[in-house]
Amino acid sequence: MMPKRVENIIQLFIYVFSFFLLTEWMRPVSELTDTGNMKVFILFIILSLAVHFFSLHWFARFVVLIGYIAVIAYMLYDDALFSIRELGVNIAYVWSGDWVLMTNSFRTLLFFALLWLVTYLIHYWIYMKSNLFFFFSMTIILLAVLDTFTIYDASTAIVRVVIAGVMILGVMKLVHLFPALSLRLLGKWSMSLIVMVAFFVSMGLLLPKPGPQWPDPIPFIQSFSEQAKGEDSTASVSKVGYSEDDSKLGGSIEPDSSVVFYHTATPDYYWKVESKNVYTGKGWVSSVGEGTAFPVANGDELTELENYEGPEQVAAKALSASVSIIEDQGHILYPAGSYLKNVKAEGVSFFLYEPNLKKLTPQTADGTLQDISEYIVNYEQSRYDLAQLRKVTEADETMDVLMDLYTQLPDSVPSRVYDLARELTENQLNWYDKAKAVEDYFDRSEFVYSKEDIPYPAKDQDYVDQFLFETRTGYCDNYSTSMVVLLRAAGIPARWAKGYTEGERTVKEGEVIYQVTNNNAHSWVEVYFSGIGWISFEPTKGFSSEPEFINSDRTTHRDMEHATVREDQAETPQQEEKNAISERGTNGKFASIMKPFWISLGIVVIVVLSLFFTRRKWVPRLLITRCKRKSICFSEAYEVLVKQLHRAGLKRLKGQTFREYAAYVDSVYDTNLMTELTRRYELILYRGDEEGEAWRELQESWETLMRKTSS
């Protein structure tokens, strides 16, 4: 018979390496999908395997794991994960096959349930079947399929899986060969197994490997689906990035991490390429009657070319940034929400400014497009007064042309879009609060950010209407276009802007800069306020970039001299809520709920301590139930009884024989049951009697003594 300590060590070893195998299932999830906060799921796997390893009662396991899910849901989602209404809506989506409409919180719940099931299966294979070969082989098959048919590179993952899998199978085989395995023999064989695995893995890595033995199957498979791609199909997938043609929005997009440019500007500001003002019902085009293009000499002032902006009425800070172009697309990028003063670039004769697009392109002396690799932008970063913004309630007499251009909507926009715009803005008194109300509308749980399985609108369907009332799932183009249309439907001038987010902080040639890739391509909303100018708004879930604000109604003159806080720090609770759901702003969410989290943690600690100090009452019942459910030998049951007697205060003294100890226990409980159990235990231990027959005969006596320990 194997010592209990050796058995526990082996099980711990198998559980640990099983965890490593399961993490190889998780790595592709984070790389191939938009799933974030993977540490939350990894911790759940550890916790789930731990409660199985320590053989907690099924109800205790349920409470621990459900409690963890509830805490995580409360920390990550504004809406309750277990909301009956939300569960009902999502179950209806599942039943109807509209899986793309499921909310993120419900998808998270399903993912937790899947991980729970997988960890239970691992426990079942370890504890009941003592065989993990199926799990090991399925892991290898999964990695092979993902490596073949997706962008996931499993070349190193397969090595890790082989090491972990062979170690698990080797130890399990060792247990089958030597049922009475000692700790010394376990260490000896384990070391031999490690050396053997290390040798063969090293040989596999060092030896030459042949190339692929058959052609790439992807083009062959894709050739069968080309005929299925139609106008309304969701199968048409393009890569994320800047495109001049926005006349037909929709469809899924794939990631593209190729670098577009580097910059040295202050972070948290988007980089603008252009804006468009004519909504067609399917996408955006630029108007042709707003004015001709203006040539601007290299380094000359640009602000006077903006027809409708009034920078003299807005507090501004002069800034400069250098831009290094990696993927030249023939336009100048500049910080959004700023007043661009000038652009300086070597080798450029002049820049062509297009008022209808708010776009700059570098030109040669003969008027052709000039390729450039570096340039410097000088601009004024604006700071707006919320009190002044809230004074704008209608268009002034100078805005007739602007209102015609930036409240334009096609006749094809359905009436329910206008009804929704009126519903969202009717209780607000000024344009700014109306715009915020529309922006905050997209924070609701029914709207989901996704780049996958996004349909194009049907031939007679409006792009915005489809998103607002049917799919409610999409990326920045869906959110920003919908907000612009809702604002225009409410009579507020707005335009659609596009460019890039700020990028990722990095170091290049010893200098801290920001790297912007095609994955940072983005679109947002700009709203015009009379006498102030264009203000950026961000409706897309998971993104946050607001101008700097002050509020003269709430700030003293002395405070005004030093006020540089943003609106999300000093103004509306709605924006605080928006930042809380942002993928890049979850720290604020965690900080805001620390108090209830510590309360919850305190409750958990109290429950755990209560269970610990009352274990004498409930552990016997738990052990009796456990031993009834599974096949258990008599000697193991006897050792469990001795441990429980120790918990009850009846400890076996050093040097005390089994029979002396049994007599002591019987004297306390006024029985002869312990003596009878001990006599049979000695026959099994020293003479090798059959354990199964002894357990069948004495199980009732064992249960009686176990119950007495809890009295």
MOCOR-V304311 format. One record per run of one state. SS is the DSSP state (2 for helix, 1 for strand, 0 for the rest). FROM is the first residue (numbers start at 1). TO is the last residue. If there is no record, write none. Layout:
SS_FROM_TO ; SS_FROM_TO
This chain:
0_1_3 ; 2_4_32 ; 0_33_37 ; 2_38_53 ; 0_54_57 ; 2_58_76 ; 0_77_83 ; 2_84_96 ; 0_97_98 ; 2_99_101 ; 0_102_103 ; 2_104_129 ; 0_130_132 ; 2_133_149 ; 0_150_156 ; 2_157_177 ; 0_178_182 ; 2_183_206 ; 0_207_216 ; 2_217_223 ; 0_224_225 ; 2_226_228 ; 0_229_236 ; 1_237_239 ; 0_240_245 ; 1_246_246 ; 0_247_251 ; 1_252_254 ; 0_255_258 ; 1_259_263 ; 0_264_270 ; 1_271_276 ; 0_277_277 ; 1_278_279 ; 0_280_283 ; 1_284_285 ; 0_286_293 ; 1_294_297 ; 0_298_302 ; 2_303_305 ; 0_306_310 ; 2_311_313 ; 0_314_314 ; 1_315_325 ; 0_326_333 ; 1_334_335 ; 0_336_337 ; 1_338_344 ; 0_345_349 ; 1_350_354 ; 0_355_358 ; 1_359_363 ; 0_364_368 ; 1_369_369 ; 0_370_373 ; 1_374_385 ; 2_386_389 ; 0_390_399 ; 2_400_406 ; 0_407_414 ; 2_415_425 ; 0_426_430 ; 2_431_441 ; 0_442_447 ; 1_448_449 ; 0_450_462 ; 2_463_471 ; 0_472_472 ; 1_473_474 ; 0_475_475 ; 2_476_489 ; 0_490_493 ; 1_494_500 ; 0_501_503 ; 1_504_508 ; 0_509_510 ; 1_511_517 ; 2_518_520 ; 1_521_529 ; 0_530_532 ; 1_533_537 ; 0_538_547 ; 1_548_550 ; 0_551_556 ; 2_557_562 ; 0_563_565 ; 1_566_566 ; 2_567_570 ; 0_571_572 ; 2_573_581 ; 0_582_585 ; 2_586_592 ; 0_593_593 ; 2_594_613 ; 0_614_614 ; 2_615_629 ; 0_630_633 ; 2_634_647 ; 0_648_657 ; 2_658_669 ; 0_670_672 ; 2_673_687 ; 0_688_690 ; 2_691_708 ; 0_709_711
